[in-house]
């Protein structure tokens, strides 16, 4: 009976020791897993660098245009020259000015991409000026023929027909002057519209820059909080072994 009691005590003492060893192995495996998880996460410095790079890209996207040139002024000058043109040579000069400005604006469109829409609007107006100059040349040529016919009729003492042609000629010239003043008005309205669009875009850029700054501050704060939370040692799991 005495030997049986000794054996029972020895078995009971071995069982807690085995449980303690298993718990320590589990603790070691847990600490190792936590270490591997931390090593697999991105470095805090890299996270902050990446966040700043993205913020810089957004700021570049919504940056303020560097050029303050008023591209729409060229259209007003072109239409003014066209309206004042009295001869075919004057019309050719106005058309030549518009063509040269179109070439310059197309080159500026590549170097000033921030104002690409504004430049394209000016190009479109100048192209209209070139087309309208061609129409005015045809009208002036027709008016010259009408004036010659009128002079011939007056020379032939055909006063009634000459008067009719004179009235027709003046009506055409008056209609052309009204139409050309409409061209100037159209260019002026388009310039105002483009100015309004440019101001709206600038306001949007300013708002986006402010929003980008706020977002960057939030991201930096979140990264710092993450770094502070990750800086602490891994929690040691409690060992609870019941004897």
Backbone bond lengths (Angstrom), bond angles and torsions (degrees), N, CA, C in turn:
res aa  C-N    CA-C-N  psi(-1)  N-CA   C-N-CA  omega(-1)  CA-C   N-CA-C  phi
1 X - - - 1.454 - - 1.519 111.29 -
2 X 1.361 115.02 -36.50 1.471 119.55 179.57 1.496 111.49 -64.14
3 X 1.358 119.17 -38.78 1.466 121.85 179.89 1.498 111.06 -67.90
4 X 1.307 116.45 -36.67 1.447 119.39 178.82 1.512 111.62 -63.78
5 X 1.318 118.77 -35.51 1.465 121.74 178.83 1.514 111.75 -67.68
6 X 1.341 117.97 -39.26 1.467 122.34 179.66 1.512 110.20 -64.22
7 X 1.329 116.02 -42.21 1.464 119.72 -179.93 1.506 111.18 -64.76
8 X 1.299 117.49 -36.97 1.457 121.38 -179.89 1.507 111.21 -66.58
9 X 1.319 117.79 -40.10 1.462 121.46 -179.68 1.522 110.90 -68.00
10 X 1.354 115.87 -39.10 1.471 119.57 179.75 1.509 111.50 -64.46
11 X 1.313 119.57 -40.78 1.467 122.19 179.29 1.512 111.37 -66.20
12 X 1.346 116.21 -39.87 1.460 119.86 179.61 1.502 112.12 -66.62
13 X 1.344 120.48 -32.32 1.458 122.70 179.71 1.515 111.91 -76.35
14 X 1.320 120.03 -27.63 1.464 123.29 -178.08 1.527 112.14 -75.50
15 X 1.341 116.40 -32.58 1.459 120.54 -175.63 1.522 112.75 -64.24
16 X 1.328 121.69 -46.30 1.481 120.77 176.58 1.513 112.50 -61.76
17 X 1.325 118.76 -37.43 1.464 120.96 179.63 1.513 110.87 -62.37
18 X 1.329 117.86 -39.68 1.461 120.83 178.67 1.528 110.81 -67.36
19 X 1.312 118.99 -37.18 1.454 122.18 177.47 1.520 111.58 -65.38
20 X 1.346 116.99 -40.24 1.470 121.62 178.16 1.525 110.33 -62.63
21 X 1.313 117.05 -42.68 1.466 120.84 179.57 1.517 111.69 -64.16
22 X 1.323 116.06 -41.62 1.463 119.50 179.11 1.524 110.94 -65.50
23 X 1.319 117.79 -38.23 1.466 121.88 179.71 1.521 110.58 -66.07
24 X 1.358 115.81 -38.75 1.464 118.54 179.40 1.530 111.01 -67.72
25 X 1.314 116.33 -38.44 1.467 119.62 176.10 1.530 111.09 -62.86
26 X 1.328 116.33 -40.46 1.461 120.65 177.92 1.525 111.11 -64.73
27 X 1.355 116.23 -40.77 1.468 120.61 177.92 1.512 110.70 -62.32
28 X 1.325 116.71 -44.24 1.459 120.69 -179.87 1.528 111.65 -62.49
29 X 1.328 115.90 -41.32 1.468 120.13 178.98 1.525 110.95 -65.53
30 X 1.331 117.37 -37.24 1.458 121.76 179.40 1.526 110.76 -66.83
31 X 1.343 117.03 -44.61 1.462 121.04 178.96 1.524 110.48 -62.49
32 X 1.341 115.94 -40.72 1.462 119.99 178.96 1.529 110.97 -65.01
33 X 1.332 117.60 -38.47 1.469 121.05 178.64 1.518 111.13 -65.79
34 X 1.344 116.58 -40.58 1.462 120.22 177.87 1.529 111.50 -64.52
35 X 1.343 116.16 -38.32 1.460 119.97 178.79 1.524 111.02 -65.45
36 X 1.324 116.25 -43.16 1.465 119.90 178.47 1.531 111.80 -64.42
37 X 1.331 116.50 -36.87 1.462 119.84 179.21 1.522 110.87 -65.07
38 X 1.340 115.89 -41.33 1.467 119.20 178.76 1.525 111.32 -65.75
39 X 1.330 116.19 -41.82 1.452 119.57 179.92 1.521 111.60 -64.74
40 X 1.331 117.62 -30.26 1.460 121.23 -179.47 1.519 113.40 -78.41
41 X 1.328 118.08 -15.98 1.455 121.36 179.82 1.525 110.00 -80.31
42 X 1.366 118.47 150.32 1.470 120.69 -178.79 1.519 111.65 -63.93
43 X 1.342 114.96 147.66 1.450 120.90 179.09 1.524 110.54 -66.02
44 X 1.313 118.10 144.35 1.459 122.04 -177.89 1.522 111.39 -61.45
45 X 1.326 116.44 -41.07 1.463 120.04 178.87 1.521 111.10 -62.59
46 X 1.323 116.46 -40.31 1.465 120.27 178.29 1.520 111.08 -65.79
47 X 1.320 117.23 -38.82 1.461 120.85 178.09 1.523 111.09 -63.07
48 X 1.321 116.64 -43.56 1.463 119.72 179.78 1.530 111.11 -67.23
49 X 1.332 116.61 -38.66 1.464 119.98 177.94 1.522 111.10 -63.18
50 X 1.331 116.55 -44.02 1.460 120.60 -179.97 1.525 110.93 -64.50
51 X 1.329 117.06 -40.10 1.466 120.22 179.24 1.522 110.97 -64.21
52 X 1.341 117.30 -40.79 1.463 120.00 179.47 1.524 111.36 -67.80
53 X 1.334 116.80 -36.96 1.467 119.55 178.43 1.523 110.95 -63.77
54 X 1.322 116.90 -42.62 1.464 120.19 178.04 1.524 111.08 -64.60
55 X 1.322 117.07 -38.22 1.458 119.82 177.99 1.525 110.99 -65.79
56 X 1.338 116.67 -38.27 1.462 120.13 178.36 1.528 111.07 -65.52
57 X 1.333 116.65 -37.52 1.466 120.35 177.64 1.522 110.82 -64.45
58 X 1.329 116.80 -42.33 1.461 119.65 178.55 1.532 111.06 -65.23
59 X 1.326 116.14 -39.73 1.470 119.37 179.18 1.519 110.74 -65.48
60 X 1.322 117.20 -38.36 1.470 120.93 177.74 1.515 111.04 -65.50
61 X 1.323 116.65 -36.37 1.461 121.12 -179.54 1.526 111.02 -63.81
62 X 1.330 116.56 -36.36 1.464 120.72 -176.17 1.527 111.73 -109.43
63 X 1.322 116.92 27.92 1.461 119.79 -178.72 1.522 110.42 -70.02
64 X 1.308 116.21 161.52 1.466 122.42 -179.31 1.522 109.67 -79.78
65 X 1.309 118.15 135.44 1.464 120.22 177.33 1.529 110.82 -58.66
66 X 1.341 115.49 137.75 1.453 120.74 -177.97 1.530 111.82 -77.66
67 X 1.306 116.84 -33.70 1.453 120.44 -174.53 1.521 110.75 -84.22
68 X 1.342 115.79 136.34 1.460 121.29 176.64 1.527 110.66 -113.54
69 X 1.317 117.48 13.81 1.460 121.78 -178.05 1.523 110.08 -64.98
70 X 1.312 115.90 137.99 1.460 121.06 178.83 1.526 108.00 -91.61
71 X 1.305 114.60 93.36 1.462 120.01 -176.49 1.528 111.69 -66.69
72 X 1.311 117.43 -26.61 1.457 120.10 -178.38 1.515 114.14 -70.09
73 X 1.339 117.41 -16.59 1.463 119.39 179.63 1.523 111.65 -62.78
74 X 1.328 116.89 -31.22 1.468 119.82 -178.95 1.527 111.18 -63.79
75 X 1.325 117.16 -34.61 1.465 119.41 179.72 1.521 111.21 -69.14
76 X 1.338 117.20 -38.60 1.459 120.08 178.14 1.524 110.88 -64.16
77 X 1.331 116.26 -40.74 1.473 119.79 179.28 1.527 110.33 -65.05
78 X 1.336 116.25 -42.85 1.468 120.20 -178.64 1.528 111.13 -61.99
79 X 1.325 117.06 -44.57 1.467 119.92 -178.96 1.536 111.81 -71.41
80 X 1.329 116.62 -30.54 1.458 119.26 175.58 1.529 110.82 -66.21
81 X 1.325 115.79 -43.80 1.471 119.88 176.92 1.535 110.82 -61.60
82 X 1.324 115.94 -40.50 1.462 119.64 -178.81 1.526 111.08 -67.27
83 X 1.326 116.90 -40.21 1.462 119.89 -179.53 1.531 111.80 -66.82
84 X 1.325 117.50 -33.00 1.469 121.07 -178.52 1.529 112.90 -83.77
85 X 1.321 116.91 -10.56 1.462 120.17 -176.96 1.530 110.32 -66.09
86 X 1.318 116.45 127.14 1.458 121.32 -179.79 1.529 112.58 -109.66
87 X 1.310 116.16 -21.96 1.462 120.32 -177.68 1.522 109.96 -123.87
88 X 1.321 114.86 172.10 1.460 119.50 178.19 1.526 111.00 -63.76
89 X 1.343 116.81 -35.19 1.465 120.21 177.45 1.520 111.73 -65.30
90 X 1.327 116.96 -39.23 1.472 120.26 178.08 1.530 110.91 -64.94
91 X 1.326 115.81 -39.85 1.469 119.73 179.18 1.522 110.08 -65.59
92 X 1.322 117.07 -41.10 1.468 120.29 177.68 1.522 111.06 -62.11
93 X 1.317 117.01 -38.69 1.468 120.66 178.54 1.533 110.94 -64.53
94 X 1.342 116.64 -42.98 1.468 120.21 178.42 1.522 110.85 -64.91
95 X 1.328 115.83 -41.54 1.465 119.67 178.86 1.530 111.03 -65.76
96 X 1.342 116.45 -39.50 1.461 119.97 178.04 1.514 112.13 -63.12
97 X 1.337 115.93 -39.90 1.469 119.56 177.04 1.531 110.17 -60.71
98 X 1.332 117.01 -45.58 1.465 120.63 -179.03 1.535 110.90 -62.48
99 X 1.319 117.10 -40.47 1.477 120.47 179.67 1.529 111.32 -64.74
100 X 1.310 116.66 -41.67 1.474 119.56 179.03 1.525 111.03 -64.55
101 X 1.321 116.41 -39.75 1.465 119.78 178.91 1.529 111.23 -66.49
102 X 1.309 116.66 -36.20 1.470 119.91 177.38 1.525 110.19 -61.62
103 X 1.333 116.78 -44.40 1.470 120.96 179.18 1.532 110.97 -62.21
104 X 1.341 116.75 -42.18 1.460 120.23 -179.91 1.528 111.72 -67.26
105 X 1.323 115.77 -39.98 1.465 119.10 -179.07 1.524 111.64 -69.28
106 X 1.310 117.63 -34.45 1.461 119.84 176.86 1.529 110.89 -64.29
107 X 1.325 116.25 -37.14 1.464 119.74 175.53 1.531 110.73 -69.32
108 X 1.334 116.50 -39.97 1.472 120.32 179.84 1.518 111.32 -66.79
109 X 1.306 117.21 -27.58 1.464 120.80 -179.01 1.522 111.51 -62.67
110 X 1.336 117.32 -31.11 1.462 120.90 179.08 1.528 111.96 -78.83
111 X 1.330 116.53 -32.98 1.462 119.96 -177.86 1.531 112.80 -88.74
112 X 1.317 117.10 -19.84 1.471 121.17 -178.85 1.527 108.71 -125.31
113 X 1.316 115.06 67.80 1.469 120.05 -175.09 1.526 112.18 -65.58
114 X 1.345 117.74 -23.29 1.463 120.00 179.99 1.529 111.75 -64.94
115 X 1.341 116.60 -27.78 1.463 121.23 -179.96 1.526 111.71 -108.86
116 X 1.335 116.07 26.83 1.466 120.00 -175.54 1.529 111.92 -59.09
117 X 1.321 117.19 -41.98 1.468 120.47 179.93 1.535 110.82 -65.22
118 X 1.308 116.05 -41.81 1.467 120.34 179.57 1.527 110.64 -63.95
119 X 1.310 116.32 -41.98 1.468 120.84 179.96 1.522 110.40 -66.45
120 X 1.334 116.81 -41.74 1.464 119.67 -179.08 1.523 110.75 -64.24
121 X 1.319 117.33 -36.19 1.465 120.11 177.46 1.532 110.88 -63.39
122 X 1.332 116.55 -39.86 1.463 119.98 177.29 1.525 111.32 -66.96
123 X 1.335 116.32 -38.90 1.470 119.96 177.67 1.521 110.60 -61.93
124 X 1.322 116.26 -42.32 1.468 119.63 179.70 1.530 111.34 -61.76
125 X 1.316 117.08 -42.49 1.466 120.55 178.90 1.531 111.33 -65.72
126 X 1.320 117.24 -40.18 1.460 120.43 179.20 1.527 111.38 -67.52
127 X 1.331 116.21 -34.94 1.463 118.75 176.92 1.526 110.59 -65.45
128 X 1.319 115.94 -36.63 1.463 119.40 174.42 1.530 110.52 -63.63
129 X 1.323 116.60 -38.52 1.465 120.29 179.41 1.527 110.71 -62.77
130 X 1.337 116.89 -39.26 1.464 120.02 177.98 1.528 110.48 -63.65
131 X 1.330 115.97 -45.24 1.470 119.61 179.12 1.527 111.54 -63.61
132 X 1.310 117.10 -40.51 1.461 121.24 -179.74 1.526 111.39 -70.38
133 X 1.329 116.07 -29.64 1.468 118.97 175.10 1.526 110.40 -64.93
134 X 1.341 115.87 -39.15 1.466 118.96 176.36 1.520 111.81 -62.21
135 X 1.326 116.15 -39.23 1.469 120.01 177.56 1.525 110.52 -65.45
136 X 1.321 117.18 -40.64 1.460 119.71 -178.58 1.524 110.89 -66.32
137 X 1.303 117.49 -35.35 1.467 119.68 177.50 1.535 110.54 -62.09
138 X 1.313 116.08 -42.53 1.466 119.17 178.25 1.528 111.03 -64.20
139 X 1.333 115.95 -40.18 1.466 119.60 -179.88 1.533 111.39 -66.54
140 X 1.324 116.88 -42.15 1.469 119.36 179.16 1.534 110.78 -63.71
141 X 1.321 115.67 -40.23 1.470 118.87 177.90 1.527 110.79 -62.70
142 X 1.340 116.06 -40.93 1.458 119.71 178.10 1.522 111.68 -66.51
143 X 1.319 117.13 -37.25 1.465 121.02 178.89 1.523 110.84 -67.18
144 X 1.302 116.51 -35.67 1.463 119.06 177.14 1.527 111.31 -64.36
145 X 1.309 115.94 -41.04 1.470 119.10 177.31 1.522 111.16 -64.34
146 X 1.332 115.63 -41.20 1.467 119.80 178.55 1.530 111.03 -63.07
147 X 1.336 116.43 -41.17 1.467 120.26 179.06 1.531 110.96 -63.73
148 X 1.309 117.36 -38.32 1.469 120.47 178.00 1.538 111.09 -65.64
149 X 1.321 115.51 -41.97 1.469 119.41 177.93 1.530 110.55 -63.58
150 X 1.321 115.99 -39.67 1.464 120.00 178.95 1.525 110.92 -62.86
151 X 1.327 115.18 -44.37 1.467 118.82 179.45 1.524 111.10 -63.36
152 X 1.295 116.62 -37.34 1.473 120.03 179.33 1.523 110.92 -66.04
153 X 1.343 115.73 -41.41 1.463 119.58 179.49 1.528 111.08 -65.23
154 X 1.314 116.45 -40.58 1.456 119.51 178.29 1.530 110.66 -63.88
155 X 1.318 115.55 -38.18 1.460 119.35 177.94 1.526 111.63 -65.31
156 X 1.329 115.01 -32.92 1.459 120.21 179.34 1.537 112.03 -86.39
157 X 1.285 117.37 8.01 1.458 122.63 178.97 1.536 112.55 64.34
158 X 1.284 116.21 31.25 1.474 120.64 178.13 1.538 106.66 -102.74
159 X 1.304 113.39 71.34 1.465 121.02 -171.18 1.527 112.56 -62.19
160 X 1.308 117.13 -41.85 1.468 119.64 -176.91 1.527 110.73 -62.24
161 X 1.323 117.58 -46.26 1.463 120.36 -179.41 1.529 110.51 -68.75
162 X 1.316 115.73 -37.47 1.466 119.32 178.10 1.529 110.52 -64.01
163 X 1.335 116.38 -40.51 1.466 120.06 178.44 1.519 111.15 -63.45
164 X 1.327 115.74 -40.48 1.472 119.82 178.66 1.524 111.29 -61.77
165 X 1.318 117.62 -44.55 1.463 121.04 178.91 1.533 111.31 -65.89
166 X 1.344 116.21 -37.97 1.461 119.86 178.82 1.525 110.30 -63.28
167 X 1.315 116.62 -43.54 1.468 120.92 177.67 1.530 110.42 -64.00
168 X 1.307 117.42 -41.59 1.468 121.75 178.26 1.525 111.13 -62.71
169 X 1.330 115.85 -41.95 1.462 120.27 179.92 1.523 111.59 -64.19
170 X 1.337 116.40 -45.16 1.462 119.74 -179.89 1.530 111.46 -65.62
171 X 1.313 116.56 -36.38 1.467 120.04 178.81 1.525 110.60 -64.19
172 X 1.321 117.01 -41.52 1.459 121.13 179.57 1.532 110.98 -65.48
173 X 1.339 115.46 -42.50 1.469 119.47 -179.92 1.528 111.19 -65.80
174 X 1.315 116.15 -39.25 1.469 119.45 178.68 1.523 111.06 -66.57
175 X 1.326 115.96 -41.02 1.469 120.04 178.43 1.523 110.61 -63.05
176 X 1.333 116.95 -39.21 1.458 120.28 179.65 1.522 110.92 -66.14
177 X 1.337 117.19 -40.91 1.461 120.46 179.03 1.527 111.32 -62.83
178 X 1.325 116.70 -40.57 1.480 120.09 177.79 1.522 110.09 -64.75
179 X 1.324 115.56 -42.25 1.465 119.61 -179.55 1.526 111.54 -64.30
180 X 1.331 116.58 -40.55 1.467 120.25 -179.22 1.523 111.77 -70.11
181 X 1.331 117.15 -33.84 1.465 118.54 174.07 1.529 110.22 -66.14
182 X 1.338 115.56 -31.82 1.463 119.63 174.40 1.514 112.05 -65.82
183 X 1.341 116.86 -33.29 1.466 120.08 176.26 1.525 110.62 -62.20
184 X 1.332 115.72 -44.20 1.467 119.85 178.43 1.525 111.40 -62.29
185 X 1.331 115.00 -42.16 1.464 119.36 179.33 1.521 110.97 -64.35
186 X 1.303 115.98 -39.89 1.466 120.38 178.01 1.524 111.40 -62.11
187 X 1.343 116.41 -44.35 1.465 120.29 179.07 1.521 111.17 -64.20
188 X 1.332 116.68 -38.86 1.467 120.47 179.62 1.536 110.84 -65.10
189 X 1.325 116.86 -43.31 1.468 120.51 179.05 1.522 110.76 -64.19
190 X 1.334 115.49 -41.31 1.469 119.39 179.01 1.524 110.63 -63.26
191 X 1.333 117.63 -39.81 1.460 120.51 177.65 1.524 111.40 -62.23
192 X 1.319 116.27 -43.49 1.469 119.29 179.06 1.526 110.87 -63.89
193 X 1.297 115.97 -39.74 1.460 119.73 179.01 1.525 111.06 -64.05
194 X 1.335 115.94 -43.52 1.459 119.93 178.95 1.527 111.31 -65.80
195 X 1.325 117.25 -36.41 1.465 120.12 175.49 1.522 111.18 -63.27
196 X 1.318 116.03 -41.02 1.465 120.29 178.53 1.525 110.71 -64.75
197 X 1.324 116.46 -42.62 1.467 120.00 178.73 1.527 110.37 -63.28
198 X 1.345 116.32 -42.61 1.464 120.16 179.71 1.533 110.85 -63.32
199 X 1.342 116.68 -40.95 1.468 119.87 178.61 1.526 111.10 -65.19
200 X 1.326 116.45 -38.54 1.465 120.32 178.19 1.521 111.19 -64.52
201 X 1.327 115.99 -43.04 1.465 119.77 178.13 1.518 111.43 -63.70
202 X 1.328 116.09 -39.76 1.456 119.49 178.77 1.522 111.31 -63.32
203 X 1.321 116.31 -40.15 1.467 119.79 177.83 1.525 110.71 -64.23
204 X 1.327 116.08 -39.82 1.465 119.65 177.47 1.526 110.99 -64.32
205 X 1.341 116.75 -40.26 1.468 119.64 177.69 1.529 110.85 -61.53
206 X 1.327 115.95 -43.02 1.459 119.64 179.72 1.529 110.99 -62.26
207 X 1.318 116.81 -44.95 1.459 120.45 178.63 1.522 111.59 -62.76
208 X 1.337 116.85 -40.17 1.459 119.95 -179.74 1.524 110.89 -68.67
209 X 1.348 117.60 -35.14 1.456 119.89 176.43 1.526 111.00 -64.62
210 X 1.335 115.69 -42.29 1.466 119.02 177.51 1.523 110.97 -63.94
211 X 1.328 116.12 -42.47 1.456 120.22 179.01 1.520 111.21 -64.81
212 X 1.332 116.40 -38.37 1.464 120.38 178.68 1.519 110.42 -63.54
213 X 1.340 116.58 -41.21 1.454 119.60 177.88 1.521 112.48 -62.90
214 X 1.322 116.72 -41.98 1.454 120.28 177.73 1.519 111.10 -65.10
215 X 1.323 116.94 -40.46 1.461 120.80 179.80 1.514 110.93 -64.73
216 X 1.358 116.23 -40.38 1.451 119.79 179.52 1.521 110.75 -63.62
217 X 1.345 116.38 -40.76 1.465 119.59 178.08 1.519 111.08 -61.81
218 X 1.331 116.81 -41.23 1.459 121.29 178.98 1.521 111.12 -64.91
219 X 1.329 116.74 -41.64 1.465 120.61 -179.84 1.516 110.38 -65.37
220 X 1.353 118.01 -43.82 1.464 121.02 179.20 1.525 111.07 -61.52
221 X 1.327 114.90 -41.13 1.466 118.73 179.00 1.525 110.94 -63.35
222 X 1.327 116.63 -44.33 1.460 120.49 179.77 1.522 111.25 -62.95
223 X 1.339 117.25 -39.53 1.464 120.41 179.76 1.523 110.40 -67.22
224 X 1.336 116.42 -41.19 1.457 119.44 178.27 1.527 111.52 -63.61
225 X 1.316 116.55 -40.86 1.469 119.64 177.20 1.522 110.98 -63.87
226 X 1.342 115.01 -39.85 1.463 118.88 178.18 1.528 110.50 -63.67
227 X 1.345 116.17 -41.43 1.459 120.15 -179.82 1.520 110.97 -64.18
228 X 1.355 116.07 -41.09 1.455 119.90 179.65 1.522 111.25 -65.07
229 X 1.324 116.02 -38.70 1.465 119.36 -179.86 1.520 111.75 -70.53
230 X 1.332 116.10 -30.31 1.465 119.49 -177.50 1.515 112.52 -86.97
231 X 1.334 117.68 -9.68 1.461 119.98 -175.31 1.511 112.53 -76.59
232 X 1.329 118.54 -23.52 1.449 121.72 -176.96 1.519 112.60 -70.75
233 X 1.336 117.89 156.38 1.476 121.03 179.14 1.513 110.98 -68.90
234 X 1.287 115.47 157.11 1.463 120.79 179.07 1.512 109.55 -66.35
235 X 1.312 118.07 136.17 1.476 120.50 -179.00 1.518 110.98 -66.16
236 X 1.324 113.82 135.36 1.456 119.63 178.20 1.524 109.48 -81.45
237 X 1.320 118.21 121.90 1.469 119.35 178.61 1.518 111.11 -67.49
238 X 1.310 115.35 141.36 1.463 120.07 -179.16 1.526 110.20 -77.02
239 X 1.318 114.63 142.96 1.476 120.83 177.80 1.512 108.07 -106.27
240 X 1.261 115.89 118.63 1.445 120.94 -179.14 1.512 108.41 -122.10
241 X 1.288 114.77 97.38 1.470 120.60 -177.58 1.501 107.93 -110.74
242 X 1.286 115.18 120.88 1.448 120.35 177.58 1.528 109.30 -90.61
243 X 1.278 115.43 123.92 1.457 120.87 -178.97 1.519 109.86 -68.03
